[in-house]
Amino acid sequence: MEQILSKADQAKIRQYAGAAEELGELHPEVLELAYQQQWFKLFVPEQYGGPGKKLPEILRLEEALAEADGSLAWTVTLCSGAAWFAGFLNVAQAEQLFADRKVCFAGSGAIGGTAITTPDGYLVNGTWKYASGALHATVFTANCLLKNEDGTDVLTTEGKPAVKSFIFKRNEVSILAGWSYFGLVATGSHAFEIENLTVSADRSFEINKTINVADEGFDYPFLQLAETTLAVNSLGMAKHFVALVEETFYARSGLKRYNETQTAYFDQELQRCKKELNEFREQFYTAFDLSWEQLLKYQKIDEESLAKVSLLSRQLAHCARKTSDTLFPYCGLEAAKKETTINRVWRDIHTASQHALLTFES
């Protein structure tokens, strides 16, 4: 899996990364590459035309994509992650959706809407934020509180308000431009809205309930699946940043002002950061790979192993952000110039660090 992303693909991704930021969405050339490589279908079962990749390979691919461009990797991660729901969908619906070569799921994990039960299905209203890939998505997923026709909550058997997930087609949602953040700009993670839309009951699904179609390893726990895929994004971006820092420091026009002791100190800091990041990477993949082997061998993963995967995911993401902050001051004003690659990567790392799943290190 060492050559999981070809040098040619990496070069193309980096070639268009700056232009994608200006566009506020992935560049058409890179989108076409994503369709060719089926990156938005990474978790889609082979029955629906998925590429047949397993989570260990997917994590390493997402790391490589993030090292090429953070916005691309983040979009692939979130959109392919939303398409993971394929296994829970109505089979006829899924077959229709995934027949589209350019199928791309976007969505939100927040409960941003309501779904009122009707004789024909559900009447849906709501607004959901942060749908990465919204501008080229063909399908949107969203969570809704279920309501009775009289406005009261539908309750679960435990007496709690019931929640269901839904799928919507592109022409059924309105995009609300609002992704004005300083990093991951090309993800186009805009909000979307639905007003008074009636959908049939087969548009709803519940994750971790009945699995209709699945490949081996599909039932890796969703929390750790989300944590690990986000963590490798931060890892890949940090690796790119470290390489840029090394290149930038030694190319600085004012380098002669530093004495040998100062230059040696920088090199010591650089090597320390590289070592720490690599050590966390190794620990992370060791813990994840062991959990994956457990799942395949025993059809379940023990709680201790899952807790370790979660902890190392957060620690890896925090190490990536701390690495970028430690090395940033050595890069000069070039790193503060928003048009430069090193500045874009730094902004991407810090925007990714705000995801709620990885907020706390332990």
VEXMIRO-907639 format. One record per residue (C-alpha): x, y, z; residue number from 1. Coordinates in Angstrom, 3 decimals. Each point is the difference from the previous one (the first is absolute). Example, Ala and Ser with C-alpha at 12.3 -4.5 7.8 and 13.67 -1.06 7.14 Angstrom:
BEGIN
+----------+----------+----------+------+
!       px !       py !       pz ! resi !
+----------+----------+----------+------+
!   12.300 !   -4.500 !    7.800 !    1 !
!    1.370 !    3.440 !   -0.660 !    2 !
+----------+----------+----------+------+
This chain:
BEGIN
+----------+----------+----------+------+
!       px !       py !       pz ! resi !
+----------+----------+----------+------+
!    0.000 !    0.000 !    0.000 !    1 !
!    3.043 !    2.292 !   -0.137 !    2 !
!   -0.834 !    1.206 !   -3.534 !    3 !
!   -3.643 !    0.497 !    0.843 !    4 !
!   -0.062 !    3.348 !   -1.830 !    5 !
!    2.036 !    0.266 !   -3.185 !    6 !
!    2.487 !    2.827 !   -0.453 !    7 !
!   -1.931 !    1.098 !   -3.084 !    8 !
!   -3.256 !    0.293 !    1.945 !    9 !
!    1.746 !    1.810 !    2.847 !   10 !
!    1.525 !    2.454 !   -2.470 !   11 !
!   -3.362 !    0.680 !   -1.642 !   12 !
!   -1.689 !    0.558 !    3.358 !   13 !
!    2.668 !    2.474 !    1.104 !   14 !
!   -0.034 !    1.730 !   -3.375 !   15 !
!   -3.644 !    0.999 !    0.408 !   16 !
!   -0.203 !    0.486 !    3.787 !   17 !
!    0.555 !    3.751 !   -0.103 !   18 !
!   -2.503 !    0.487 !   -2.809 !   19 !
!   -2.534 !   -2.097 !    1.919 !   20 !
!    0.304 !    2.335 !    2.970 !   21 !
!   -0.717 !    2.962 !   -2.273 !   22 !
!   -3.056 !   -1.816 !   -1.384 !   23 !
!   -1.225 !   -0.978 !    3.458 !   24 !
!   -0.501 !   -3.580 !   -1.147 !   25 !
!    2.027 !   -2.876 !   -1.404 !   26 !
!    1.476 !    0.716 !   -3.430 !   27 !
!   -1.755 !   -1.818 !   -2.892 !   28 !
!    3.251 !   -1.787 !   -0.920 !   29 !
!    0.315 !   -1.415 !    3.511 !   30 !
!   -3.704 !   -0.820 !    0.197 !   31 !
!    0.368 !   -2.046 !   -3.175 !   32 !
!    2.961 !   -1.814 !    1.565 !   33 !
!   -2.130 !   -0.738 !    3.076 !   34 !
!   -2.735 !   -1.488 !   -2.200 !   35 !
!    2.513 !   -2.100 !   -1.922 !   36 !
!    1.564 !   -1.333 !    3.205 !   37 !
!   -3.410 !   -0.401 !    1.726 !   38 !
!    1.179 !    1.963 !    3.028 !   39 !
!   -3.545 !    1.066 !    0.883 !   40 !
!   -1.014 !   -3.688 !    0.050 !   41 !
!    2.724 !   -1.298 !    2.303 !   42 !
!   -2.480 !   -1.545 !    2.453 !   43 !
!   -2.632 !   -1.018 !   -2.541 !   44 !
!   -0.599 !   -3.783 !   -0.148 !   45 !
!    1.245 !   -1.713 !   -3.141 !   46 !
!   -3.584 !   -1.024 !   -0.790 !   47 !
!   -0.708 !    3.678 !   -0.660 !   48 !
!    3.173 !    0.563 !   -2.011 !   49 !
!    2.375 !    0.877 !    2.835 !   50 !
!    3.759 !   -0.486 !   -0.534 !   51 !
!    0.312 !   -2.802 !    2.553 !   52 !
!    2.447 !    1.818 !    2.264 !   53 !
!    0.196 !   -0.781 !    3.716 !   54 !
!    0.456 !    2.450 !    2.857 !   55 !
!    3.766 !   -0.599 !    0.527 !   56 !
!    0.658 !    0.983 !   -3.618 !   57 !
!   -2.519 !    2.845 !    0.101 !   58 !
!    1.685 !    1.614 !    3.017 !   59 !
!    3.383 !   -0.037 !   -1.698 !   60 !
!   -1.502 !    1.362 !   -3.207 !   61 !
!   -1.660 !    2.864 !    1.874 !   62 !
!    3.322 !    0.768 !    1.701 !   63 !
!    1.681 !    0.140 !   -3.420 !   64 !
!   -2.754 !    2.191 !   -1.427 !   65 !
!    0.313 !    2.379 !    2.963 !   66 !
!    3.739 !    0.218 !   -0.574 !   67 !
!   -0.793 !    1.062 !   -3.572 !   68 !
!   -2.838 !    2.422 !    0.847 !   69 !
!   -2.021 !    0.386 !    3.180 !   70 !
!   -3.196 !    1.188 !   -1.657 !   71 !
!   -0.113 !   -2.974 !   -2.354 !   72 !
!    0.674 !   -2.505 !    2.764 !   73 !
!   -2.558 !    1.567 !    2.344 !   74 !
!   -2.656 !   -0.019 !   -2.720 !   75 !
!    0.764 !   -3.597 !   -0.963 !   76 !
!   -0.050 !   -1.029 !    3.658 !   77 !
!   -3.301 !    1.670 !    0.835 !   78 !
!   -1.755 !   -0.877 !   -3.266 !   79 !
!    1.175 !   -3.608 !   -0.120 !   80 !
!   -0.820 !   -0.222 !    3.700 !   81 !
!   -3.558 !    1.107 !   -0.697 !   82 !
!   -0.208 !   -2.626 !   -2.749 !   83 !
!    0.865 !   -2.599 !    2.675 !   84 !
!   -3.714 !    0.185 !    0.777 !   85 !
!   -0.554 !   -1.954 !   -3.231 !   86 !
!   -0.085 !   -3.236 !    1.945 !   87 !
!   -3.061 !    1.138 !    1.939 !   88 !
!   -1.980 !    1.378 !   -2.948 !   89 !
!   -2.941 !   -1.551 !   -1.741 !   90 !
!    1.609 !   -2.219 !   -2.648 !   91 !
!   -2.048 !    1.315 !   -2.929 !   92 !
!    0.763 !    3.604 !    1.015 !   93 !
!    3.703 !   -0.743 !    0.369 !   94 !
!    0.266 !   -1.742 !   -3.367 !   95 !
!   -1.562 !    3.019 !   -1.680 !   96 !
!    2.214 !    2.524 !    1.786 !   97 !
!    3.291 !   -1.802 !   -0.570 !   98 !
!   -0.674 !   -0.573 !   -3.687 !   99 !
!    1.165 !    3.610 !   -0.433 !  100 !
!    3.741 !    0.086 !   -0.760 !  101 !
!    0.250 !    3.368 !    1.753 !  102 !
!   -2.009 !   -0.942 !    3.066 !  103 !
!    1.195 !    1.925 !    3.014 !  104 !
!   -1.625 !    0.097 !    3.432 !  105 !
!    0.175 !    3.104 !    2.185 !  106 !
!   -1.710 !    0.577 !    3.269 !  107 !
!    0.004 !    0.873 !    3.648 !  108 !
!    0.064 !   -2.026 !    3.198 !  109 !
!   -1.981 !    2.658 !    1.853 !  110 !
!   -3.716 !   -0.330 !    0.709 !  111 !
!   -1.012 !    3.059 !   -1.962 !  112 !
!   -3.523 !   -0.773 !   -1.105 !  113 !
!   -3.361 !   -1.597 !    0.688 !  114 !
!   -1.833 !   -2.749 !   -1.848 !  115 !
!   -3.748 !   -0.167 !    0.560 !  116 !
!   -1.571 !   -3.389 !   -0.662 !  117 !
!   -2.616 !    0.118 !   -2.748 !  118 !
!   -2.015 !   -2.633 !   -1.860 !  119 !
!    2.489 !    0.341 !   -2.892 !  120 !
!    3.179 !   -0.088 !    2.074 !  121 !
!    1.491 !    3.093 !    1.632 !  122 !
!   -0.264 !    3.784 !   -0.322 !  123 !
!    3.512 !    1.382 !    0.507 !  124 !
!    1.223 !    3.472 !    0.954 !  125 !
!    3.391 !    1.082 !    1.256 !  126 !
!    3.402 !    1.595 !   -0.420 !  127 !
!    3.328 !   -1.785 !    0.350 !  128 !
!    3.498 !    1.531 !    0.122 !  129 !
!    3.406 !   -1.086 !   -1.234 !  130 !
!   -0.781 !   -2.335 !   -2.895 !  131 !
!    3.437 !   -0.505 !   -1.546 !  132 !
!   -0.214 !   -0.417 !   -3.774 !  133 !
!   -3.443 !    1.605 !   -0.127 !  134 !
!    0.654 !    1.715 !   -3.335 !  135 !
!    0.551 !   -3.258 !   -1.895 !  136 !
!   -1.998 !   -2.421 !    2.154 !  137 !
!   -2.756 !   -2.031 !   -1.632 !  138 !
!   -1.491 !   -1.316 !    3.255 !  139 !
!   -0.400 !    1.574 !    3.437 !  140 !
!   -0.439 !   -1.781 !    3.316 !  141 !
!   -1.540 !    1.622 !    3.062 !  142 !
!   -1.327 !   -0.872 !    3.445 !  143 !
!   -3.495 !    0.976 !    1.094 !  144 !
!   -2.090 !   -0.174 !    3.142 !  145 !
!   -3.127 !   -2.014 !   -0.716 !  146 !
!   -3.292 !    1.733 !    0.711 !  147 !
!   -3.609 !   -1.126 !    0.016 !  148 !
!   -2.506 !    1.910 !   -2.099 !  149 !
!   -1.170 !    1.841 !    3.123 !  150 !
!    3.544 !    1.296 !    0.560 !  151 !
!    0.900 !   -2.256 !    2.913 !  152 !
!    3.214 !   -1.991 !    0.036 !  153 !
!    0.084 !   -3.583 !   -1.189 !  154 !
!    1.602 !   -1.891 !    2.876 !  155 !
!    2.313 !   -2.998 !    0.063 !  156 !
!   -0.721 !   -3.035 !    2.155 !  157 !
!    2.203 !    1.666 !    2.646 !  158 !
!   -2.246 !    3.085 !   -0.047 !  159 !
!    2.527 !    2.268 !   -1.744 !  160 !
!   -0.693 !    2.146 !   -3.112 !  161 !
!    0.544 !   -2.170 !   -3.083 !  162 !
!    2.526 !    1.014 !   -2.664 !  163 !
!    0.340 !   -1.320 !   -3.539 !  164 !
!    2.380 !    0.691 !   -2.826 !  165 !
!   -1.216 !    0.869 !   -3.492 !  166 !
!    1.383 !    0.236 !   -3.509 !  167 !
!   -0.917 !    2.843 !   -2.334 !  168 !
!    0.732 !    0.646 !   -3.657 !  169 !
!    1.926 !    3.058 !   -1.139 !  170 !
!   -3.066 !    1.704 !   -1.488 !  171 !
!   -1.858 !   -0.322 !    3.308 !  172 !
!    2.380 !    2.134 !    2.056 !  173 !
!    1.049 !    3.635 !   -0.075 !  174 !
!    3.675 !    0.820 !    0.580 !  175 !
!    0.564 !    2.835 !    2.463 !  176 !
!    3.390 !    1.550 !   -0.731 !  177 !
!    1.765 !    0.487 !    3.294 !  178 !
!    3.353 !   -1.780 !   -0.006 !  179 !
!    2.010 !    3.145 !    0.741 !  180 !
!    2.700 !   -1.584 !    2.145 !  181 !
!    3.704 !    0.570 !   -0.567 !  182 !
!    0.970 !   -3.614 !   -0.670 !  183 !
!   -1.185 !   -3.034 !   -1.954 !  184 !
!   -1.486 !    2.598 !   -2.315 !  185 !
!   -0.365 !   -2.290 !   -3.024 !  186 !
!   -2.157 !   -2.464 !    1.941 !  187 !
!   -2.925 !    2.358 !   -0.637 !  188 !
!   -1.522 !   -1.150 !    3.295 !  189 !
!   -3.158 !    2.060 !   -0.320 !  190 !
!   -3.288 !   -0.425 !    1.816 !  191 !
!   -3.104 !   -1.385 !   -1.652 !  192 !
!   -3.704 !    0.420 !    0.593 !  193 !
!   -3.191 !   -1.951 !   -0.653 !  194 !
!   -3.480 !    1.535 !    0.078 !  195 !
!   -3.249 !   -1.954 !    0.112 !  196 !
!    1.302 !   -3.009 !   -1.901 !  197 !
!   -2.015 !   -3.208 !    0.071 !  198 !
!    2.111 !   -3.138 !   -0.397 !  199 !
!   -0.946 !   -3.672 !    0.008 !  200 !
!    0.811 !   -2.208 !    2.964 !  201 !
!    2.736 !   -1.808 !   -1.927 !  202 !
!    2.047 !    3.225 !    0.054 !  203 !
!    0.624 !   -0.483 !    3.710 !  204 !
!    2.568 !   -2.232 !    1.658 !  205 !
!    1.609 !   -0.656 !    3.366 !  206 !
!    3.703 !   -0.696 !    0.342 !  207 !
!    1.137 !   -2.911 !    2.152 !  208 !
!   -3.383 !   -1.635 !   -0.488 !  209 !
!   -0.776 !   -2.383 !   -2.841 !  210 !
!    2.894 !   -0.311 !   -2.467 !  211 !
!   -1.487 !   -0.698 !   -3.422 !  212 !
!    3.203 !   -0.307 !   -2.047 !  213 !
!    3.552 !   -0.187 !    1.328 !  214 !
!    3.547 !   -0.993 !   -0.851 !  215 !
!    2.393 !   -1.510 !    2.524 !  216 !
!    0.860 !    2.443 !    2.773 !  217 !
!   -2.967 !    2.274 !   -0.694 !  218 !
!   -1.026 !   -0.249 !    3.643 !  219 !
!    3.139 !    1.650 !    1.387 !  220 !
!   -1.501 !    2.281 !    2.731 !  221 !
!   -1.096 !    3.296 !   -1.487 !  222 !
!    1.473 !    2.217 !    2.751 !  223 !
!    3.507 !   -1.392 !   -0.459 !  224 !
!   -0.432 !   -0.030 !   -3.771 !  225 !
!   -0.718 !    3.737 !    0.146 !  226 !
!    2.816 !    0.732 !    2.463 !  227 !
!    2.628 !   -1.912 !   -1.941 !  228 !
!   -0.885 !    1.474 !   -3.376 !  229 !
!    0.108 !    3.538 !    1.404 !  230 !
!    3.287 !   -0.629 !    1.804 !  231 !
!    1.823 !   -1.158 !   -3.135 !  232 !
!   -1.077 !    3.205 !   -1.730 !  233 !
!    1.803 !    2.049 !    2.636 !  234 !
!    2.968 !   -2.356 !   -0.259 !  235 !
!    0.322 !    0.362 !   -3.759 !  236 !
!   -0.306 !    3.783 !    0.126 !  237 !
!    2.628 !    0.184 !    2.745 !  238 !
!    2.434 !   -2.124 !   -2.028 !  239 !
!   -0.436 !    2.403 !   -2.926 !  240 !
!    0.514 !    2.979 !    2.307 !  241 !
!    3.199 !   -1.400 !    1.510 !  242 !
!    1.465 !   -0.539 !   -3.474 !  243 !
!   -0.914 !    3.558 !   -0.986 !  244 !
!    1.509 !    1.417 !    3.202 !  245 !
!    3.331 !   -1.693 !   -0.684 !  246 !
!    0.012 !    1.310 !   -3.557 !  247 !
!   -1.114 !    3.490 !    1.005 !  248 !
!    2.436 !    0.532 !    2.868 !  249 !
!    3.083 !   -0.739 !   -2.059 !  250 !
!   -1.275 !    2.142 !   -2.881 !  251 !
!   -0.604 !    3.101 !    2.144 !  252 !
!    1.699 !    3.113 !   -1.318 !  253 !
!    1.016 !    1.006 !    3.511 !  254 !
!    1.516 !   -3.336 !    0.927 !  255 !
!    3.483 !    1.524 !    0.341 !  256 !
!   -1.134 !    1.968 !    3.031 !  257 !
!   -0.174 !   -3.251 !    1.995 !  258 !
!    3.135 !   -1.416 !    1.566 !  259 !
!    0.967 !   -3.659 !    0.053 !  260 !
!   -1.468 !   -0.520 !    3.451 !  261 !
!   -3.375 !    1.396 !   -1.076 !  262 !
!   -0.068 !   -2.049 !   -3.184 !  263 !
!    0.903 !   -3.110 !    1.969 !  264 !
!   -2.827 !    0.733 !    2.447 !  265 !
!   -2.484 !    0.198 !   -2.868 !  266 !
!    1.245 !   -3.287 !   -1.390 !  267 !
!   -0.333 !   -1.583 !    3.436 !  268 !
!   -3.598 !    1.194 !    0.285 !  269 !
!   -0.768 !   -1.200 !   -3.514 !  270 !
!    1.387 !   -3.467 !    0.662 !  271 !
!   -1.799 !   -0.212 !    3.347 !  272 !
!   -3.323 !    0.844 !   -1.645 !  273 !
!    0.583 !   -2.507 !   -2.787 !  274 !
!    0.851 !   -2.707 !    2.536 !  275 !
!   -3.002 !    0.699 !    2.225 !  276 !
!   -2.424 !    0.071 !   -2.923 !  277 !
!    1.382 !   -3.257 !   -1.385 !  278 !
!   -0.148 !   -1.685 !    3.405 !  279 !
!   -3.661 !    0.933 !    0.444 !  280 !
!   -0.663 !   -1.196 !   -3.546 !  281 !
!    1.532 !   -3.391 !    0.747 !  282 !
!   -1.881 !   -0.362 !    3.298 !  283 !
!   -3.257 !    0.996 !   -1.685 !  284 !
!    0.267 !   -2.489 !   -2.856 !  285 !
!    1.150 !   -2.775 !    2.328 !  286 !
!   -3.068 !    0.493 !    2.207 !  287 !
!   -2.336 !    0.322 !   -2.962 !  288 !
!    1.378 !   -3.029 !   -1.839 !  289 !
!   -0.386 !   -2.139 !    3.130 !  290 !
!   -3.623 !    1.106 !    0.352 !  291 !
!   -0.628 !   -0.810 !   -3.655 !  292 !
!    1.494 !   -3.468 !    0.416 !  293 !
!   -2.260 !   -0.571 !    3.005 !  294 !
!   -3.056 !    0.934 !   -2.019 !  295 !
!    0.836 !   -2.357 !   -2.848 !  296 !
!    0.947 !   -2.873 !    2.312 !  297 !
!   -2.647 !    0.291 !    2.713 !  298 !
!   -2.685 !    2.215 !   -1.629 !  299 !
!    0.381 !    2.478 !    2.854 !  300 !
!    2.577 !    2.277 !    1.617 !  301 !
!    0.530 !    0.174 !    3.753 !  302 !
!   -0.651 !    3.293 !    1.770 !  303 !
!    3.623 !    0.450 !    1.073 !  304 !
!    1.187 !   -0.152 !   -3.614 !  305 !
!   -2.671 !    2.438 !   -1.156 !  306 !
!    0.885 !    2.411 !    2.807 !  307 !
!    3.656 !   -0.140 !   -1.041 !  308 !
!   -0.882 !    0.722 !   -3.633 !  309 !
!   -2.098 !    2.989 !    1.080 !  310 !
!    2.731 !    1.360 !    2.276 !  311 !
!    2.758 !   -0.349 !   -2.583 !  312 !
!   -2.207 !    1.604 !   -2.676 !  313 !
!   -0.361 !    3.086 !    2.174 !  314 !
!    3.653 !    0.012 !    1.035 !  315 !
!    1.127 !   -0.295 !   -3.613 !  316 !
!   -2.221 !    2.904 !   -1.072 !  317 !
!    1.261 !    2.166 !    2.874 !  318 !
!    3.605 !   -0.892 !   -0.798 !  319 !
!   -0.588 !    1.131 !   -3.600 !  320 !
!   -1.347 !    3.362 !    1.115 !  321 !
!    2.719 !    0.523 !    2.634 !  322 !
!    2.673 !   -0.852 !   -2.563 !  323 !
!   -1.265 !    2.698 !   -2.337 !  324 !
!   -0.076 !    2.574 !    2.804 !  325 !
!    3.509 !   -0.876 !    1.178 !  326 !
!    1.526 !    0.372 !   -3.457 !  327 !
!   -2.043 !    2.880 !   -1.408 !  328 !
!    2.153 !    2.801 !    1.520 !  329 !
!    3.084 !   -1.199 !   -1.886 !  330 !
!   -1.525 !    0.567 !   -3.435 !  331 !
!    0.026 !    3.779 !   -0.309 !  332 !
!   -2.660 !    2.211 !   -1.542 !  333 !
!   -0.362 !   -2.371 !   -2.947 !  334 !
!   -1.941 !   -2.309 !    2.325 !  335 !
!   -2.339 !    2.846 !    0.937 !  336 !
!   -0.792 !    0.835 !   -3.624 !  337 !
!   -3.406 !   -1.484 !   -0.747 !  338 !
!    0.824 !   -0.824 !   -3.633 !  339 !
!    2.866 !   -2.340 !    0.887 !  340 !
!   -0.266 !   -3.753 !    0.271 !  341 !
!    1.504 !   -0.083 !    3.483 !  342 !
!   -2.559 !    2.506 !    1.257 !  343 !
!   -2.865 !   -1.977 !   -1.547 !  344 !
!    1.196 !   -3.226 !    1.616 !  345 !
!    0.351 !    1.712 !    3.404 !  346 !
!   -3.541 !    1.386 !   -0.304 !  347 !
!   -1.340 !   -3.400 !   -1.028 !  348 !
!    1.583 !   -1.708 !    3.014 !  349 !
!   -1.509 !    2.505 !    2.421 !  350 !
!   -3.440 !   -0.143 !   -1.587 !  351 !
!    0.026 !   -3.802 !    0.154 !  352 !
!    1.012 !    0.203 !    3.674 !  353 !
!   -3.375 !    1.549 !    0.834 !  354 !
!   -1.978 !   -3.164 !   -0.691 !  355 !
!   -1.896 !   -0.874 !    3.163 !  356 !
!    0.964 !   -3.686 !   -0.005 !  357 !
!    3.663 !    0.814 !    0.518 !  358 !
!   -0.270 !    3.080 !    2.215 !  359 !
!    1.386 !   -1.561 !    3.162 !  360 !
!    3.306 !   -1.827 !   -0.040 !  361 !
!   -1.029 !   -2.572 !    2.601 !  362 !
+----------+----------+----------+------+
